[in-house]
Amino acid sequence: MQLRWTPNGSVSALHAAACISEFRNQVLDSSLVDSLGEFTESIDRWILAMDCPMPSTFWQILIATAADIESNFELADITMRKCGRPMDASGVSVLAGRITDIEAAFKQLYPKFIDQIRYRSRPLEEQWLGYGGGLTAHIGRLTDKNLLVHEARVVPVQPVMGGFGFAHLPNNLVRIEAVLTNPLAELPEVVRLAWLLAQLQLEAPIFSDGLGKQKLQFIAPLAMLPATLAAAQVVDLSPCTNEIAALAMEHWNIPIPVERSISGDIVPLLMDWWETYLQTKSSWPIALQALEKILEL
């Protein structure tokens, strides 16, 4: 798998805003919340007023689109179209202005972002050179040889939560906070990166047709967790156990319905499903559908 590392100031600024929107209590720097919070809340109110998708979905679309577009007017226009809510020029200008406010506040806090992010991302890039090939090879052997993409973009972003990542499946892109050291010794960041990259191909019809986009957003990160941990165990990076799976789900912010329990509910079902899959070796698309039925998401 070939990776293109493409730091992007706009993506990093919007990533910070998205984290404030969805994980405000986990953002480590209160000055970041003070600087970006008002603009973030303004966009969240805008999302509700425009009857857009859920705020988290809107931010995901906005961030991934920002990786390819420099003009904030064009960024706002295309994002709203992707959300199914096209606007006239005046509406686009309002949203573009709010995006610009976020970028300006972020730049004031991190004036040397581009130089620093290249330095910050270097340890993870080096870890990937050492372990990435082995991790992806084992994931492919354990699941489906067609599952892994041949090439992907990685956008390293300013750490605001002490470690976070997200896989943008429609864009063949992942963003990951460029932490200098592993926040958890049991779960090195290179394992998180492999887990994110392993999800990218799951939107292909061969894997997703039996699920639908709504369920795929829950199934993709969960399905690839046991396979990634199993691969990490082979290369002596992390054990594949229920305890480590629960740790990953908690610290990697893997989404589950609010009424469900990680350790007492989701993880036992997930790891039992994985063991059954290893024993039966059914096709990966069928295994994904089985997981959806087991978890009842």
C-alpha positions in Angstrom: 0.0 0.0 0.0 1.4 3.4 -1.1 0.7 6.3 1.2 0.8 10.0 0.3 1.3 12.1 3.4 -0.3 15.5 2.7 -0.4 17.9 5.7 -3.1 20.6 5.2 -3.7 23.6 7.4 -7.4 23.9 6.6 -8.0 20.2 7.3 -6.2 20.6 10.6 -8.2 23.7 11.6 -11.5 22.0 10.7 -10.4 18.8 12.5 -10.0 20.9 15.6 -13.4 22.4 15.2 -15.0 19.1 14.6 -13.4 17.7 17.8 -14.8 20.6 19.7 -18.2 20.0 18.2 -18.3 16.2 19.0 -15.8 15.6 21.8 -15.5 19.0 23.5 -14.6 17.5 26.9 -11.8 15.5 25.4 -10.0 18.5 23.8 -6.9 19.0 25.9 -6.2 22.6 25.2 -8.8 25.0 26.7 -7.3 27.9 24.7 -8.2 26.0 21.5 -11.8 25.7 22.7 -11.9 29.4 23.7 -10.6 30.4 20.2 -12.6 28.1 18.0 -15.6 27.3 20.2 -17.8 30.2 19.2 -17.2 29.7 15.4 -17.8 25.9 15.8 -21.0 26.5 17.6 -22.1 28.9 14.9 -21.6 26.3 12.2 -23.4 23.7 14.3 -26.4 26.0 14.6 -26.1 26.6 10.8 -26.2 22.8 10.2 -29.4 22.5 12.2 -31.1 25.5 10.6 -30.3 24.2 7.1 -31.7 20.7 8.0 -28.3 19.1 7.1 -27.2 15.6 8.1 -26.0 15.2 11.7 -23.3 17.6 12.7 -20.7 14.8 12.8 -21.5 13.8 9.3 -21.4 17.4 8.1 -17.9 17.9 9.6 -16.7 14.7 8.0 -17.8 15.8 4.6 -16.4 19.3 5.1 -13.0 18.1 6.3 -12.5 15.6 3.5 -13.5 18.1 0.9 -11.1 20.7 2.4 -8.3 18.3 1.6 -8.8 19.0 -2.1 -10.1 22.6 -2.3 -8.3 25.8 -1.3 -11.2 28.3 -2.0 -13.5 28.5 1.0 -16.4 29.7 -1.1 -16.0 26.6 -3.3 -15.5 24.4 -0.3 -18.7 25.6 1.3 -20.6 25.3 -2.0 -19.4 21.7 -2.7 -19.9 20.6 0.9 -23.5 21.8 1.0 -24.2 20.1 -2.4 -22.7 16.8 -1.0 -25.1 17.2 1.9 -28.0 17.5 -0.4 -28.6 21.2 0.6 -27.3 23.4 -2.3 -27.4 27.1 -1.5 -27.4 30.4 -3.3 -24.3 32.6 -3.4 -25.2 34.6 -0.3 -25.7 31.5 1.8 -22.4 30.0 0.5 -20.6 33.2 1.5 -21.9 33.0 5.0 -20.7 29.5 5.5 -17.4 30.3 3.8 -16.9 33.2 6.1 -17.3 31.0 9.2 -14.8 28.5 7.8 -12.4 31.3 7.3 -12.9 32.4 10.9 -12.0 29.0 12.1 -8.8 28.9 9.9 -7.7 32.3 11.1 -8.2 31.5 14.8 -6.3 28.2 14.3 -3.5 29.9 12.4 -3.1 32.5 15.3 -2.7 29.6 17.8 -0.4 27.6 15.6 1.5 30.1 13.3 4.2 27.5 12.5 1.8 24.7 11.9 3.2 23.5 8.5 6.8 23.3 9.8 5.8 21.6 13.0 3.3 19.1 11.5 6.1 17.7 9.2 8.3 17.2 12.3 5.4 15.7 14.3 4.4 13.3 11.6 7.9 11.9 11.0 7.8 9.3 13.9 4.5 7.8 12.5 5.8 7.8 9.0 8.9 6.0 10.1 6.9 3.5 12.1 4.8 2.8 9.0 7.9 2.2 6.9 8.9 -0.4 9.5 5.6 -2.1 10.2 3.0 -1.0 7.6 3.8 -3.7 5.1 3.6 -6.5 7.6 0.4 -5.1 9.1 -1.5 -4.7 5.9 -0.2 -8.0 4.5 -1.6 -9.9 7.5 -4.9 -8.0 7.4 -5.3 -9.0 3.8 -4.6 -12.6 4.5 -7.0 -12.7 7.4 -9.9 -11.0 5.6 -10.0 -10.6 1.8 -7.1 -9.9 -0.6 -9.3 -7.3 -2.4 -10.0 -5.4 0.9 -7.0 -3.2 1.0 -6.6 -0.2 -1.2 -3.4 0.1 -3.3 -2.9 3.8 -2.5 -4.3 6.2 0.1 -3.8 9.7 1.4 -2.9 10.3 5.0 -3.5 13.8 6.4 -1.6 14.3 9.7 -3.3 16.9 11.8 -2.5 18.9 14.9 -3.1 16.8 18.0 -6.0 18.3 20.0 -7.2 15.2 21.7 -3.9 13.4 22.5 -4.6 11.0 19.7 -7.5 10.6 17.2 -8.1 9.4 13.7 -10.9 9.0 11.2 -11.2 7.1 7.9 -13.0 9.0 5.1 -14.1 6.1 3.0 -15.6 8.0 0.0 -12.4 10.0 -0.3 -9.8 7.2 0.1 -8.3 9.4 2.9 -7.6 9.2 6.6 -6.7 11.9 9.0 -4.7 11.2 12.1 -3.4 13.3 14.9 0.4 13.5 14.6 1.3 12.7 18.2 5.0 12.5 18.9 4.7 9.5 21.2 2.2 6.7 21.6 -0.5 7.7 24.1 -1.0 4.1 24.9 1.9 1.7 25.0 -0.5 -1.3 24.4 -1.8 0.4 21.2 0.9 2.1 19.1 -0.3 4.7 16.8 0.9 2.8 13.8 -1.7 0.1 14.7 -4.4 2.8 14.7 -3.2 4.0 11.3 -3.4 0.4 9.9 -7.0 0.1 11.3 -8.0 3.4 9.6 -6.5 2.4 6.3 -8.1 -1.1 6.4 -11.6 0.5 6.4 -11.2 2.5 3.2 -12.2 -0.2 0.7 -15.3 -1.3 2.7 -17.4 1.2 0.8 -16.9 -0.8 -2.4 -20.2 -2.4 -3.5 -18.8 -5.9 -3.0 -18.5 -5.3 0.7 -21.1 -2.6 1.4 -24.1 -3.6 -0.7 -25.6 -5.8 2.0 -25.3 -3.1 4.7 -26.1 0.3 3.4 -24.2 3.5 4.2 -25.9 4.2 7.5 -24.9 0.8 9.0 -21.5 0.9 7.3 -20.4 3.8 9.4 -20.8 1.6 12.5 -19.7 -1.7 11.0 -16.5 -0.6 9.2 -14.5 0.5 12.3 -15.8 -2.5 14.3 -15.2 -5.1 11.7 -11.6 -4.1 11.0 -10.6 -3.9 14.7 -10.1 -7.6 15.4 -8.3 -8.1 12.1 -6.0 -5.2 12.8 -5.2 -6.4 16.3 -4.6 -9.9 15.1 -2.1 -8.5 12.5 -0.5 -6.4 15.2 -0.1 -9.4 17.4 1.7 -11.2 14.6 4.3 -8.4 14.3 4.6 -8.1 18.1 3.0 -4.7 18.3 -0.2 -5.4 20.3 -2.1 -8.4 21.6 -5.4 -9.4 20.2 -7.6 -9.8 23.3 -10.9 -8.6 24.6 -9.2 -6.2 26.9 -7.2 -4.6 24.2 -10.2 -4.4 21.9 -12.2 -2.6 24.6 -9.2 -0.3 25.2 -9.1 0.5 21.5 -12.9 1.1 21.3 -12.7 3.6 24.2 -9.6 5.5 23.2 -10.1 5.5 19.5 -13.6 6.8 19.9 -15.1 4.0 17.9 -18.8 4.8 17.6 -21.4 2.6 19.1 -25.1 3.3 20.0 -25.3 5.2 23.3 -27.4 2.5 24.9 -24.8 -0.2 24.3 -21.9 -1.2 26.6 -18.3 -1.6 25.2 -16.9 -4.2 27.6 -20.1 -5.9 28.6 -21.8 -6.0 25.3 -20.1 -5.0 22.1 -16.6 -6.4 22.6 -17.7 -10.0 23.6 -20.0 -10.2 20.6 -17.4 -8.7 18.3 -14.6 -11.1 19.4 -16.9 -14.1 19.3 -17.8 -13.2 15.8 -14.1 -12.9 14.9 -13.4 -16.4 16.3 -16.3 -17.9 14.4 -15.1 -16.2 11.2 -11.6 -17.6 11.6 -13.0 -21.1 12.1 -15.5 -21.0 9.2 -13.6 -18.7 6.8 -16.8 -17.5 5.2 -16.4 -14.7 2.6 -15.7 -11.3 4.0 -19.0 -9.7 2.6 -21.0 -12.5 4.3 -19.0 -12.0 7.5 -19.8 -8.3 7.5 -23.5 -9.0 7.2 -23.3 -11.6 9.9 -21.6 -9.0 12.2 -24.4 -6.5 11.5 -27.0 -9.0 12.5 -25.1 -10.1 15.6 -24.6 -6.6 16.9 -28.1 -5.5 15.9 -26.9 -2.0 15.1 
